[in-house]
């Protein structure tokens, strides 16, 4: 089996690149261009690793799912805190 650390790294890249697609359109001009280049490089790395047959898809997908669940929980926690802050401000 391919090294565990390599699979974790691949899943991290995949999770970050997939998460970053939700930010497309959030940035302007130079920053947007740099962000798009970074995102494309992440996809290139994944494609190259796939061509080299270095990806254990089942393992990578299970790790990527964990990253996405963590991101969802973070997003929900931040949204709940923002809602509470707005509610408290309105009640004052």
GITA-V30092 format. One record per residue. N is the residue number from 0. RES is the residue in one small letter. SS is DSSP state (helix for helix, strand for strand, loop for the rest). PSI is psi in degrees with one decimal (999 if undefined). Layout:
BEGIN
N;RES;SS;PSI
N;RES;SS;PSI
END
This chain:
BEGIN
0;x;loop;144.6
1;x;loop;146.7
2;x;loop;138.4
3;x;helix;-44.3
4;x;helix;-36.6
5;x;helix;-43.4
6;x;helix;-39.3
7;x;helix;-42.6
8;x;helix;-44.9
9;x;helix;-44.4
10;x;helix;-37.7
11;x;helix;-46.8
12;x;helix;-47.9
13;x;helix;-46.1
14;x;helix;-42.3
15;x;helix;-44.8
16;x;helix;-42.8
17;x;helix;-41.6
18;x;helix;-37.5
19;x;helix;-22.4
20;x;helix;-22.3
21;x;helix;-15.8
22;x;helix;-4.0
23;x;loop;128.8
24;x;loop;-6.1
25;x;loop;-20.0
26;x;loop;161.7
27;x;loop;149.2
28;x;helix;-120.9
29;x;helix;-44.9
30;x;helix;-41.1
31;x;helix;-42.6
32;x;helix;-46.8
33;x;helix;-42.7
34;x;helix;-44.2
35;x;helix;-38.2
36;x;helix;-45.5
37;x;helix;-44.0
38;x;helix;-44.9
39;x;helix;-38.1
40;x;helix;-38.6
41;x;helix;-43.9
42;x;helix;-36.2
43;x;helix;-42.2
44;x;helix;-46.4
45;x;helix;-42.8
46;x;helix;-43.2
47;x;helix;-42.6
48;x;helix;-35.8
49;x;helix;-43.4
50;x;helix;-33.5
51;x;loop;3.0
52;x;loop;41.9
53;x;loop;6.6
54;x;loop;124.8
55;x;loop;96.4
56;x;helix;-43.9
57;x;helix;-44.5
58;x;helix;-46.0
59;x;helix;-43.5
60;x;helix;-38.6
61;x;helix;-38.5
62;x;helix;-42.9
63;x;helix;-39.7
64;x;helix;-39.4
65;x;helix;-45.5
66;x;helix;-44.8
67;x;helix;-38.4
68;x;helix;-39.0
69;x;helix;-45.6
70;x;helix;-41.1
71;x;helix;-43.3
72;x;helix;-42.0
73;x;helix;-46.7
74;x;helix;-45.7
75;x;helix;-42.5
76;x;helix;-43.2
77;x;helix;-41.8
78;x;helix;-40.7
79;x;helix;-40.7
80;x;helix;-40.2
81;x;helix;-40.1
82;x;helix;-42.1
83;x;helix;-40.9
84;x;helix;-44.2
85;x;helix;-41.8
86;x;helix;-45.8
87;x;helix;-38.6
88;x;helix;-41.7
89;x;helix;-32.7
90;x;helix;-17.3
91;x;loop;999
END
